[in-house]
Amino acid sequence: MVKAMESNSKSRKESILIKYAIFSRLLVLFLTLLWRSLLQPYDTSATLNPPCLYHKDVVEDSPPLLVANAVSKTLENSVVWDSVYFLRITQCGYEYEQTYAFLPLLPFFISLLSRTAFAPLVPLIGLRAVMVLSGYVVSNLAFVIAAIYLFRTLKHHSELRLCSASIRRPYFIRQYIQKVCMLFSQLEACITCYLTMHRAYEALYQKRRVWLSLQVLVTGFLRCVCICLPFVAFQAYGYYNICHGRKPDELRPWCKARVPLLYNFIQSHYWGVGFLRYFQFKQLPNFLLASPILSLAMCSIMSYMTARPELFISLGFQATEKEKRSAARLYSLKDAVEPDVKTSSHEGNRDIRQRKSSRKKDVSVTSVAVDFVSPKKSGYFSADVFPFVIHLGLMAATAFFIMHVQVATRFLSASPPLYWFASHLVASPKHSKWGYLIWSYCAAYILLGTLLFSNFYPFT
């Protein structure tokens, strides 16, 4: 009965989350159309669409109807910033070296939708407009799926559930599926390395099983390889297209490197990305623009370090056994929580009888124990969040010291601890002023973001 009630409660909260996520997408779309109709874009070059260099067979259908033509122009005029590259890649493939900075997953889905589900619209509004519409659908659908994924990942933390349904909604102005996939793959690799380290330590020093420790290390390594393989494969694809079969004097500089990484070269050569390269006095406004998100990231990390210093000092090894089992369930490592030693059938049956006889007592004892859990070890400050906080620290350091700092808001907005910590501040009566400040910043960000970004003005 209790489980059924909990299941219904979770389903109801997930439905509310989906409604909030969809409403936020509609709100952003409405504001974007509103600001775009009231202001002229700063840069109008995005509307230019020269013929493809290699795919000469791509022909743009002319919309026959006036209404359809207006819809087509509205869709095409909404293409700004990185979406210009994604649309061009979808339409013409990877024509230039700098286009390889944009991974192919989003163009693939755009092409798939525009040639299948949305193909009947091509004669009405044209292929390019259909591709833009497909991009909108894919990006917003990815946003809703990401919100559901985060909610289900940590739904057993009652204090963290708030963030998925509220804080997350206004914070996201836009999200590129490329950035989401890259960040979630990095996060997955970080968690995999973290759990592999702990499981190998447990197998070697606590269970004294060397073979099991080696098995854990090999499995963790293979998982990390699988996570990084798509990115490596795309780099190999770029190397084959640009470097393979060319004479030595025709090779690009990165082709001659010992480890030829196209992505790093593009970021450095075309966009000036590098360690401390953005630390210039003229970039001070951009640092101010990124200061709110960086401040929130630093506060979330410092608050966690203050509450759980033993986890940082021990790299999570001082977490309690209950917290370790909770983390294993959270990260879907079923074998990490299974008993190592097989019990006999007699012991197993006796254990089952004991669990049945004490089930009612366990419910009452558990409910009392939950009430006495230290606030500093629950919710955002639980041990489950530790690898996420470490990952956020690495991301924040990268955004501040290496990247163009103004994109820190976009870059860090895919990090779950930001929303969990913001939710913690909003839900805490002690930090009500900070909660109001966060809500004010979110509202201002979504208004200014839709105004500036949609009209091609500099913004994150």
HELIX and SHEET records of a PDB file:
HELIX    1   1 VAL A    2  LEU A   38  1                                  37    
HELIX    2   2 SER A   45  THR A   47  5                                   3    
HELIX    3   3 LEU A   66  ASN A   77  1                                  12    
HELIX    4   4 ASP A   82  CYS A   92  1                                  11    
HELIX    5   5 GLU A   97  ALA A  101  5                                   5    
HELIX    6   6 LEU A  105  SER A  114  1                                  10    
HELIX    7   7 ALA A  119  LEU A  121  5                                   3    
HELIX    8   8 VAL A  122  ILE A  125  1                                   4    
HELIX    9   9 LEU A  127  THR A  153  1                                  27    
HELIX   10  10 ARG A  161  ALA A  165  1                                   5    
HELIX   11  11 ARG A  168  TYR A  171  1                                   4    
HELIX   12  12 ILE A  177  TYR A  201  1                                  25    
HELIX   13  13 GLU A  202  GLN A  206  3                                   5    
HELIX   14  14 VAL A  210  ILE A  242  1                                  33    
HELIX   15  15 PRO A  248  GLU A  250  5                                   3    
HELIX   16  16 PRO A  253  LYS A  256  5                                   4    
HELIX   17  17 LEU A  262  TRP A  271  1                                  10    
HELIX   18  18 PHE A  281  GLN A  283  5                                   3    
HELIX   19  19 LEU A  284  ALA A  307  1                                  24    
HELIX   20  20 PRO A  309  SER A  314  1                                   6    
HELIX   21  21 GLU A  321  LEU A  330  1                                  10    
HELIX   22  22 LYS A  334  VAL A  337  1                                   4    
HELIX   23  23 SER A  345  SER A  357  1                                  13    
HELIX   24  24 ARG A  359  ASP A  371  1                                  13    
HELIX   25  25 PRO A  375  LYS A  377  5                                   3    
HELIX   26  26 GLY A  379  PHE A  381  5                                   3    
HELIX   27  27 ALA A  383  VAL A  385  5                                   3    
HELIX   28  28 PHE A  386  PHE A  401  1                                  16    
HELIX   29  29 VAL A  405  VAL A  407  5                                   3    
HELIX   30  30 ALA A  408  LEU A  412  1                                   5    
HELIX   31  31 PRO A  416  ALA A  427  1                                  12    
HELIX   32  32 PRO A  429  HIS A  431  5                                   3    
HELIX   33  33 SER A  432  SER A  454  1                                  23    
END                                                                             
